[in-house]
Amino acid sequence: MWPISKLNGNMLKQITKPIQKEIKIFDEKYKESLSSDVKLILTISSYILKKPGKRIRPILILLVAKLLGEVNEKTYSSCILIELLHTATLIHDDVVDDASFRRGHFSVNNLWKNKIAVLVGDFLLSKGLSLGLKDGDLNILLYTSKAVERISEGEIFQLQKSRDLDISEEDYYNIIQRKTGSLFGCCFQLAAISNNISSKEEIKNLYNIGLKIGMIFQIKDDILDYKSSSITGKIMGNDLKESKINLPLLFTIKKVSFLKRQKIFRILRDNKINREDVYYIKKLVKINKGIEMAIKKMESLEKEIISHLKNYPESIYKRSLIDLIHFILVRKK
Protein backbone atom coordinates (compact mmCIF):
# COMPACT_ATOMS: atom_id res chain seq x y z
CA MET A 1 0.00 0.00 0.00
CA TRP A 2 1.29 3.45 -0.89
CA PRO A 3 1.95 5.89 2.00
CA ILE A 4 -0.95 8.34 2.24
CA SER A 5 1.41 11.35 2.13
CA LYS A 6 2.53 10.27 -1.35
CA LEU A 7 -0.91 9.68 -2.79
CA ASN A 8 -1.33 12.58 -5.20
CA GLY A 9 -1.47 13.19 -8.94
CA ASN A 10 2.05 11.81 -9.41
CA MET A 11 1.10 8.75 -7.42
CA LEU A 12 -1.79 8.07 -9.78
CA LYS A 13 0.77 8.06 -12.58
CA GLN A 14 2.86 5.54 -10.63
CA ILE A 15 -0.17 3.34 -9.99
CA THR A 16 -1.03 3.29 -13.70
CA LYS A 17 2.56 2.71 -14.84
CA PRO A 18 1.83 -0.89 -16.00
CA ILE A 19 -0.79 0.43 -18.45
CA GLN A 20 0.80 3.71 -19.61
CA LYS A 21 1.01 2.48 -23.21
CA GLU A 22 -2.68 1.52 -23.17
CA ILE A 23 -3.67 4.88 -21.63
CA LYS A 24 -1.90 6.75 -24.43
CA ILE A 25 -3.74 4.68 -27.05
CA PHE A 26 -7.02 5.35 -25.23
CA ASP A 27 -6.32 9.12 -25.15
CA GLU A 28 -5.81 9.22 -28.91
CA LYS A 29 -8.91 7.15 -29.64
CA TYR A 30 -10.97 9.25 -27.22
CA LYS A 31 -9.97 12.47 -28.99
CA GLU A 32 -10.95 10.92 -32.32
CA SER A 33 -14.34 9.94 -30.91
CA LEU A 34 -15.18 13.60 -30.20
CA SER A 35 -14.83 14.62 -33.85
CA SER A 36 -17.78 16.30 -35.60
CA ASP A 37 -18.56 18.37 -38.70
CA VAL A 38 -20.30 20.92 -36.48
CA LYS A 39 -17.87 23.67 -35.45
CA LEU A 40 -19.56 24.45 -32.12
CA ILE A 41 -19.38 20.78 -31.07
CA LEU A 42 -15.65 20.76 -31.91
CA THR A 43 -15.14 23.93 -29.85
CA ILE A 44 -16.92 22.48 -26.82
CA SER A 45 -15.18 19.10 -27.26
CA SER A 46 -11.79 20.86 -27.27
CA TYR A 47 -12.79 22.66 -24.07
CA ILE A 48 -13.77 19.35 -22.43
CA LEU A 49 -10.46 17.74 -23.47
CA LYS A 50 -8.49 20.53 -21.75
CA LYS A 51 -9.82 19.36 -18.35
CA PRO A 52 -10.05 15.58 -18.64
CA GLY A 53 -10.14 14.71 -14.93
CA LYS A 54 -8.50 11.59 -13.49
CA ARG A 55 -10.01 9.14 -16.05
CA ILE A 56 -10.62 6.68 -13.21
CA ARG A 57 -13.24 4.67 -15.11
CA PRO A 58 -11.21 3.98 -18.29
CA ILE A 59 -8.20 3.19 -16.09
CA LEU A 60 -10.32 0.68 -14.18
CA ILE A 61 -11.44 -1.00 -17.41
CA LEU A 62 -7.84 -1.29 -18.65
CA LEU A 63 -6.56 -2.69 -15.32
CA VAL A 64 -9.42 -5.18 -14.98
CA ALA A 65 -8.99 -6.27 -18.61
CA LYS A 66 -5.31 -6.93 -17.90
CA LEU A 67 -6.25 -8.74 -14.69
CA LEU A 68 -8.59 -11.00 -16.67
CA GLY A 69 -6.47 -11.41 -19.80
CA GLU A 70 -5.69 -8.71 -22.35
CA VAL A 71 -6.54 -5.26 -23.68
CA ASN A 72 -7.96 -5.31 -27.22
CA GLU A 73 -10.04 -3.12 -29.55
CA LYS A 74 -13.22 -4.05 -27.70
CA THR A 75 -11.58 -2.91 -24.44
CA TYR A 76 -10.66 0.47 -25.93
CA SER A 77 -14.18 0.90 -27.33
CA SER A 78 -15.54 0.16 -23.84
CA CYS A 79 -13.20 2.75 -22.28
CA ILE A 80 -14.31 5.42 -24.74
CA LEU A 81 -17.99 4.52 -24.34
CA ILE A 82 -17.80 4.78 -20.55
CA GLU A 83 -15.85 8.06 -20.62
CA LEU A 84 -18.31 9.59 -23.11
CA LEU A 85 -21.22 8.41 -20.99
CA HIS A 86 -19.62 9.73 -17.80
CA THR A 87 -18.88 13.12 -19.39
CA ALA A 88 -22.45 13.35 -20.71
CA THR A 89 -23.89 12.68 -17.25
CA LEU A 90 -21.61 15.34 -15.69
CA ILE A 91 -22.77 17.93 -18.23
CA HIS A 92 -26.42 17.02 -17.60
CA ASP A 93 -25.82 17.07 -13.81
CA ASP A 94 -24.41 20.60 -14.04
CA VAL A 95 -27.55 21.72 -15.88
CA VAL A 96 -29.84 20.08 -13.30
CA ASP A 97 -27.81 21.52 -10.39
CA ASP A 98 -27.34 24.91 -12.11
CA ALA A 99 -23.61 24.49 -11.41
CA SER A 100 -21.22 27.15 -12.65
CA PHE A 101 -17.97 25.21 -12.21
CA ARG A 102 -16.65 21.74 -12.96
CA ARG A 103 -13.12 20.61 -11.94
CA GLY A 104 -12.16 24.19 -11.10
CA HIS A 105 -13.23 25.53 -14.53
CA PHE A 106 -16.43 27.04 -15.89
CA SER A 107 -19.02 24.37 -16.63
CA VAL A 108 -20.29 23.85 -20.19
CA ASN A 109 -23.73 25.20 -19.27
CA ASN A 110 -22.14 28.31 -17.75
CA LEU A 111 -20.28 29.16 -20.97
CA TRP A 112 -22.79 27.96 -23.59
CA LYS A 113 -26.08 27.96 -21.62
CA ASN A 114 -28.36 25.06 -20.69
CA LYS A 115 -29.91 24.26 -24.07
CA ILE A 116 -26.56 23.74 -25.82
CA ALA A 117 -25.14 21.89 -22.78
CA VAL A 118 -28.03 19.39 -22.81
CA LEU A 119 -27.65 18.85 -26.56
CA VAL A 120 -23.88 18.33 -26.25
CA GLY A 121 -24.50 15.82 -23.47
CA ASP A 122 -26.96 14.03 -25.76
CA PHE A 123 -24.38 14.10 -28.57
CA LEU A 124 -21.75 12.46 -26.36
CA LEU A 125 -24.24 9.84 -25.18
CA SER A 126 -25.28 8.96 -28.73
CA LYS A 127 -21.64 8.85 -29.83
CA GLY A 128 -20.92 6.35 -27.07
CA LEU A 129 -23.88 4.15 -27.93
CA SER A 130 -22.92 4.17 -31.63
CA LEU A 131 -19.46 3.06 -30.60
CA GLY A 132 -20.97 0.20 -28.61
CA LEU A 133 -22.79 -0.99 -31.74
CA LYS A 134 -19.60 -0.90 -33.80
CA ASP A 135 -18.15 -3.94 -32.04
CA GLY A 136 -21.25 -5.98 -32.69
CA ASP A 137 -21.57 -7.16 -29.08
CA LEU A 138 -25.06 -6.40 -27.83
CA ASN A 139 -23.98 -7.13 -24.25
CA ILE A 140 -21.97 -3.90 -24.30
CA LEU A 141 -25.14 -1.93 -25.02
CA LEU A 142 -27.16 -4.07 -22.62
CA TYR A 143 -24.88 -3.34 -19.66
CA THR A 144 -24.30 0.34 -20.47
CA SER A 145 -27.99 1.08 -21.08
CA LYS A 146 -28.79 -0.60 -17.77
CA ALA A 147 -26.18 1.61 -16.08
CA VAL A 148 -27.75 4.75 -17.62
CA GLU A 149 -31.16 3.60 -16.37
CA ARG A 150 -29.82 3.09 -12.83
CA ILE A 151 -28.02 6.46 -12.84
CA SER A 152 -31.25 8.23 -13.81
CA GLU A 153 -33.23 6.34 -11.15
CA GLY A 154 -30.62 7.23 -8.52
CA GLU A 155 -30.69 10.93 -9.41
CA ILE A 156 -34.50 11.08 -9.37
CA PHE A 157 -34.71 9.13 -6.10
CA GLN A 158 -32.18 11.51 -4.55
CA LEU A 159 -34.18 14.55 -5.69
CA GLN A 160 -37.32 13.01 -4.16
CA LYS A 161 -35.56 12.38 -0.85
CA SER A 162 -33.98 15.86 -0.88
CA ARG A 163 -37.41 17.46 -1.16
CA ASP A 164 -38.80 15.41 1.73
CA LEU A 165 -35.57 15.54 3.81
CA ASP A 166 -36.44 11.96 4.65
CA ILE A 167 -33.51 9.66 4.00
CA SER A 168 -32.37 6.56 5.85
CA GLU A 169 -28.92 4.99 5.68
CA GLU A 170 -30.43 2.26 3.49
CA ASP A 171 -31.88 4.93 1.15
CA TYR A 172 -28.49 6.61 0.93
CA TYR A 173 -26.68 3.41 -0.10
CA ASN A 174 -29.45 2.67 -2.59
CA ILE A 175 -28.93 6.12 -4.15
CA ILE A 176 -25.13 5.94 -4.46
CA GLN A 177 -25.20 2.36 -5.73
CA ARG A 178 -27.40 3.56 -8.58
CA LYS A 179 -26.05 7.03 -9.39
CA THR A 180 -22.33 6.25 -8.94
CA GLY A 181 -21.77 2.56 -8.27
CA SER A 182 -23.62 1.32 -11.36
CA LEU A 183 -21.17 2.93 -13.81
CA PHE A 184 -18.16 1.56 -11.89
CA GLY A 185 -19.82 -1.85 -11.93
CA CYS A 186 -20.36 -1.48 -15.67
CA CYS A 187 -16.61 -0.87 -16.11
CA PHE A 188 -15.94 -4.35 -14.68
CA GLN A 189 -18.66 -5.91 -16.84
CA LEU A 190 -17.24 -4.39 -20.04
CA ALA A 191 -13.68 -5.47 -19.15
CA ALA A 192 -15.03 -9.02 -18.75
CA ILE A 193 -16.92 -8.90 -22.06
CA SER A 194 -13.81 -7.68 -23.89
CA ASN A 195 -12.07 -10.84 -22.64
CA ASN A 196 -14.95 -13.06 -23.81
CA ILE A 197 -16.00 -14.00 -20.27
CA SER A 198 -19.54 -15.31 -20.55
CA SER A 199 -20.13 -16.73 -17.05
CA LYS A 200 -23.05 -14.77 -15.60
CA GLU A 201 -21.87 -15.59 -12.08
CA GLU A 202 -18.37 -14.19 -12.67
CA ILE A 203 -19.71 -11.08 -14.42
CA LYS A 204 -22.10 -10.53 -11.50
CA ASN A 205 -19.24 -10.86 -8.99
CA LEU A 206 -17.10 -8.43 -11.00
CA TYR A 207 -20.01 -5.98 -11.19
CA ASN A 208 -20.36 -6.05 -7.38
CA ILE A 209 -16.65 -5.27 -6.96
CA GLY A 210 -17.05 -2.24 -9.23
CA LEU A 211 -20.25 -1.24 -7.43
CA LYS A 212 -18.39 -1.10 -4.10
CA ILE A 213 -15.55 0.93 -5.61
CA GLY A 214 -18.18 3.39 -6.87
CA MET A 215 -19.65 3.61 -3.37
CA ILE A 216 -16.20 4.46 -1.97
CA PHE A 217 -15.81 7.10 -4.68
CA GLN A 218 -19.14 8.75 -3.80
CA ILE A 219 -18.63 8.63 -0.02
CA LYS A 220 -15.23 10.26 -0.53
CA ASP A 221 -16.93 12.99 -2.61
CA ASP A 222 -19.32 13.48 0.34
CA ILE A 223 -16.38 13.97 2.68
CA LEU A 224 -14.68 16.40 0.29
CA ASP A 225 -17.84 18.54 0.43
CA TYR A 226 -16.68 19.59 3.91
CA LYS A 227 -13.15 20.48 2.80
CA SER A 228 -11.84 23.87 1.65
CA SER A 229 -12.49 24.60 -2.02
CA SER A 230 -8.87 25.72 -2.40
CA ILE A 231 -7.85 22.09 -1.76
CA THR A 232 -10.59 20.22 -3.60
CA GLY A 233 -11.36 22.61 -6.46
CA LYS A 234 -15.05 22.21 -5.55
CA ILE A 235 -17.41 24.56 -3.74
CA MET A 236 -17.54 23.62 -0.05
CA GLY A 237 -21.04 22.75 1.15
CA ASN A 238 -22.39 22.27 -2.36
CA ASP A 239 -24.46 19.24 -1.26
CA LEU A 240 -26.03 21.30 1.53
CA LYS A 241 -26.97 24.07 -0.91
CA GLU A 242 -28.78 21.43 -2.98
CA SER A 243 -30.53 20.05 0.15
CA LYS A 244 -28.69 16.74 -0.21
CA ILE A 245 -28.07 14.77 2.98
CA ASN A 246 -24.73 13.06 2.44
CA LEU A 247 -23.25 10.30 4.59
CA PRO A 248 -21.27 12.39 7.14
CA LEU A 249 -24.39 14.52 7.73
CA LEU A 250 -26.63 11.44 7.89
CA PHE A 251 -24.46 9.98 10.66
CA THR A 252 -24.49 13.38 12.42
CA ILE A 253 -28.29 13.75 12.26
CA LYS A 254 -28.60 10.39 14.04
CA LYS A 255 -26.48 11.66 16.98
CA VAL A 256 -27.56 15.26 17.58
CA SER A 257 -30.42 16.47 19.77
CA PHE A 258 -33.95 16.99 18.44
CA LEU A 259 -33.52 20.80 18.39
CA LYS A 260 -30.24 20.65 16.46
CA ARG A 261 -31.75 18.15 14.05
CA GLN A 262 -34.66 20.52 13.39
CA LYS A 263 -32.23 23.41 12.84
CA ILE A 264 -30.32 21.31 10.27
CA PHE A 265 -33.59 20.59 8.44
CA ARG A 266 -34.53 24.31 8.50
CA ILE A 267 -31.17 25.19 6.95
CA LEU A 268 -31.54 22.52 4.26
CA ARG A 269 -35.04 23.77 3.38
CA ASP A 270 -33.73 27.32 2.93
CA ASN A 271 -33.12 28.12 -0.73
CA LYS A 272 -30.43 30.64 0.22
CA ILE A 273 -28.01 28.82 2.52
CA ASN A 274 -25.28 31.24 3.60
CA ARG A 275 -21.68 30.71 4.67
CA GLU A 276 -22.61 30.72 8.38
CA ASP A 277 -25.12 27.91 7.83
CA VAL A 278 -22.50 25.82 6.00
CA TYR A 279 -19.97 26.34 8.79
CA TYR A 280 -22.58 25.53 11.47
CA ILE A 281 -23.34 22.15 9.86
CA LYS A 282 -19.65 21.53 9.16
CA LYS A 283 -18.91 22.10 12.86
CA LEU A 284 -21.68 19.72 13.93
CA VAL A 285 -20.37 17.05 11.54
CA LYS A 286 -16.88 17.48 12.98
CA ILE A 287 -17.97 17.37 16.63
CA ASN A 288 -20.11 14.27 16.06
CA LYS A 289 -17.40 12.49 14.05
CA GLY A 290 -19.54 12.21 10.92
CA ILE A 291 -16.50 12.19 8.65
CA GLU A 292 -14.67 9.58 10.76
CA MET A 293 -17.69 7.29 10.57
CA ALA A 294 -17.90 7.76 6.79
CA ILE A 295 -14.19 6.90 6.51
CA LYS A 296 -14.81 3.69 8.47
CA LYS A 297 -17.54 2.76 5.99
CA MET A 298 -15.14 3.30 3.08
CA GLU A 299 -12.45 1.22 4.79
CA SER A 300 -14.97 -1.58 5.39
CA LEU A 301 -15.90 -1.56 1.69
CA GLU A 302 -12.20 -1.57 0.73
CA LYS A 303 -11.61 -4.71 2.83
CA GLU A 304 -14.59 -6.43 1.18
CA ILE A 305 -13.22 -5.59 -2.29
CA ILE A 306 -9.73 -6.88 -1.49
CA SER A 307 -11.29 -10.08 -0.14
CA HIS A 308 -13.17 -10.56 -3.45
CA LEU A 309 -9.98 -9.92 -5.44
CA LYS A 310 -8.22 -12.81 -3.66
CA ASN A 311 -9.94 -15.07 -6.19
CA TYR A 312 -7.71 -13.64 -8.93
CA PRO A 313 -4.00 -14.46 -9.40
CA GLU A 314 -1.32 -12.07 -8.20
CA SER A 315 0.04 -9.70 -10.85
CA ILE A 316 1.26 -6.13 -11.28
CA TYR A 317 -2.23 -5.30 -12.58
CA LYS A 318 -3.94 -6.64 -9.49
CA ARG A 319 -1.51 -4.67 -7.30
CA SER A 320 -2.21 -1.51 -9.30
CA LEU A 321 -5.96 -2.11 -9.03
CA ILE A 322 -5.75 -2.43 -5.24
CA ASP A 323 -3.57 0.70 -5.05
CA LEU A 324 -6.04 2.58 -7.26
CA ILE A 325 -8.91 1.67 -4.90
CA HIS A 326 -6.90 3.03 -1.97
CA PHE A 327 -6.10 6.15 -3.99
CA ILE A 328 -9.83 6.72 -4.52
CA LEU A 329 -10.33 6.42 -0.75
CA VAL A 330 -7.62 8.90 0.30
CA ARG A 331 -7.59 11.35 -2.63
CA LYS A 332 -7.58 15.06 -1.85
CA LYS A 333 -9.89 16.12 -4.67
N, C-alpha and C positions, 0 to 999 in steps of 0.2 A: 504494500500500500504506500502511495506517495505521501510524504509529510504534508500536512495541511498548509503550512507556510509557503510551500512551493507550488500549490495548486492554483495556477493562473493561466492566462492565455498561452504562455510559452509551454506550460505543462500540458495543455491540451494538444499542442503540437507534438510533444514527446509521447503522449499516450497513443496518438494516431500515426506514429512513425512507421509501424509495419504496413500501413496502407496508404502512405504518401503518394505513391505512383497512381493508385486507384482514385484517390481524391482529386488529383490533377486532371485525370481523364474525365471524372464526373464534372468538374468545374467547366471544362470546355464544352461538354455535351449539354450542360445546363444552360450556358450562355446561348448556344445554338437553338435550344428549345424556346427561347424567348423572342425569337425573330418574328417579324411581321411586316407586311407591306404598308401598314398604317403608321405614319410618322409619330403620332402622339403615343401610341403603344410602345414604340421603340424608345421614345424619350423617357417614359415612365419606367420601362424595363431597365434602362441604363441606370436610372436613379435607384431602383431596387437593388441592382447588382453592386452598387457602391457601398451598401450596408448589408452584407449577406448574413450577419449573425454567426452563430457557432456551428451551424449545419449539423447539429446533433443527430437528427433523424437519418440523413443519408450516411453519416459515419456509422451509426448503429447497423444499418442495412449491410454496409460493406464488411464490418467486423463479424456480424452474425453469419453472413455468406461465407466468409473465410473459415469461421468456426465449423460450419457444416460441410464445407467442401471448397468451392471456388467462386470467384467473381467473373460473371460473363455479361453478355449484352443485355440479357433479361434483368440482371442485377442492376446495371446502370439505368435501364429504363425505369425500374422500380424506384431508384434513388431520385430520379428527376420527377417522376410522378408524385412522390411523397412531398418533395420540396415545393413543387408547384402548388399542390393542395394545401400545404401548410401556409405558404405565403398568401394564397387566396383567402384562407380563413382569417389570417391576421389583418388583412386589408378590410375584410367585411366586419371583423370585430371592432376595428377603429371607427368605422362608420356607425355601428350600433352604439358604441360607448362615447361617440363624439370626441375621440381622442385626438389631440393635436400633435403628439410626438410618438415615435416608435424607434427604439434603440438609440435614443439620444438625438434623433433627427426628426424633422417635420414629417408627419404621416402623409400618405398619399392623398387622403381625403382633405387634409389641411391645405395642400398645395393645389390640388386639382378639383376639389369639391366632391361631395358625396356621390353624385350621379356617375361621374367618370370613375371614381374609386370602385363603386359596385360593379360597373361594367368591366373594369380591368380585372377585378377579382374573378368575375365570371369567365373572362378570357383565359386566365391562368388555369382555372378549374377545367375548362373544356379542353385546353391544350394537354393537360395531364391525362384526362380520360382518353383522348385520341391516341396518346402515347401508349396507354395501356392496351388499346386495341391492336396496335401495330405488332405486338409480339404474339398475337393470336392465342393468348392464354386467358380464357374468360375468368379464371380464378383470381387473376390480378384485379379485374374490374369488380368481381364479386366482393372481395375483401376490402378494397378501397371504398366502394360505394356504401358498404356496411359501416365503415369508419365514419364517412361523411354523415350518414344517418344518425349515428350515435353522438357525434359532435353537436349536431343541430339539436338533438333531444336534450343533451346536457346543458347547452346554452339556454334553451327555453325553460327547462326545469329550474335552472339557477335564477332566471329572471322572475319566475313565479314565486320562488322561495324568498327572493330579495324583497318583493312587494309585500309579502306577508310577514317578513322577519320571523319566519317559523322554520327553522332548519335543525335537524338532529344530526348527530355524528354520522349515522347511517346515510342520511340524505346527502351529507357533504361528500362522503366517499363515492356514493352513487354518481354525483355530479362530476367529480374529477376523473372517475374511471371512464365516463363517457366523453367529456369535453377535451381531456388531455390524454388519458391512458389509452383510449381506443386507437389513436394514430400511432403511438409507440408500439402497441400490440400489432398493428398492421405492418409495421416495419419488419418485425420478426416473421410474420406470415409470408411477406413478399420475399424475404431472404430465403425462406424454406422452399417456396415455389421455384425460385430461380435455380435451386439445386435439385429440382425434380423430386422433392420429398412429398409424398402423397398420403402418408399416414395421418388421418384426422386427429388421432390422439396426440401425436408429436406436434402437429401444427397448433393444436389447442394449448398444449403445455408451453410452447414457445410464445404464443399470444399472451398467455398469463404472465410470463416473465416480462415482456414488453409493457403490459398493462401496469405492472408494479413499478417499473422504471418511470413510466409516465406519472404515476401518483407521486413518486418522490420529486419529480420535476415540478409538479404543481404545488406541492406543499412547500418546497423551497421558494417558489415564486411568492407564496403567501407570506413567508418569513421576510423576504426582501422588501415587501410592502411596508415594513416597519423600519427599514434602514434609510439612511440619508440618500437623497437623489444624486448627490455628488459622487457617491460610491457605486450605486447601482445603475445610474443613467435613466432611472424611472422616477415618476412622481411619487413621493412618499404618501401613503394613505389613499392611494388611488382606489383600492377596493372599498374603503369606507365611503368615499365620495359617490360610489356607485351602489351603495347600500348592500354590499356583498359581505356576508359573514364568513371570513376565512378561518382556517383551522386554529391558529393561535387565539383569535378572538372567541371562537366557539368554546375552546377549553376555558378561557377566562370567564365567559358568561356563566358557565356551570359553577364557578367558584365564588363569584362576587355576591354581595347582598342584593336583596330584592330592589332596593332604591337605586343602587348603582346599575343594576341590570336595566331598570326602566329608563335611566338617564342615557345609557348606551343606545337603547332602542329609539329614544327621542332624537338623539344625534343622527342616527342612521336614517330616520324618516325625514330629516331636514334636507331640503334640496340644495342648501347653501352651507355645507359644512366648512367651517373656518379652520385656520391653523391651530387655534386653541383646542378645538374639539378633537382634532387629530392627535395632538400631543396628550390630551387627557386620556384617550383610549390607549394610546401607545404606552403611557405610564401604567395604566391598569394591567395591560398585557404583560409588561415587564415585572410588576410586583407579584402577579399571580402565576408567573413562570409559564405563560402561554407558549412562548417560543421554545423553551426547553422541552415542553411536552410534545410539541410538533416535531422537534429534532429527534426525540425518542421514537416517534412513529416512523420517521424516515429511516432511522437506523434499524428498526425492526423489519421494515420492508427490505432493506438492503441485505440483511441476514437471510431472509427467505429466498431472495433472488440467488444469492451465492450458493445456498443449499440446492436449489434447482439446477444450477450450472455444474454441480458435481457430476451430473450424469454425462457430461461431455468431456472428451480427452483434454489433457493439459496441452496448451500451445501458447505462442506469443499473442495470438488473437484473443484467446480466452482471457489472458492476463490483462490485455488492453481493454477488453470489454468490462472486466471487473473494475479496473482503474477509472474507466469512463463513468461508470455508475457512481463511484465515490466522488468523482469530480462534480457530477450533477448535484450531489448532496451538499458539497461544501463550497460551491462556486460563490463568487462575490456579486455576480450580476447575471 
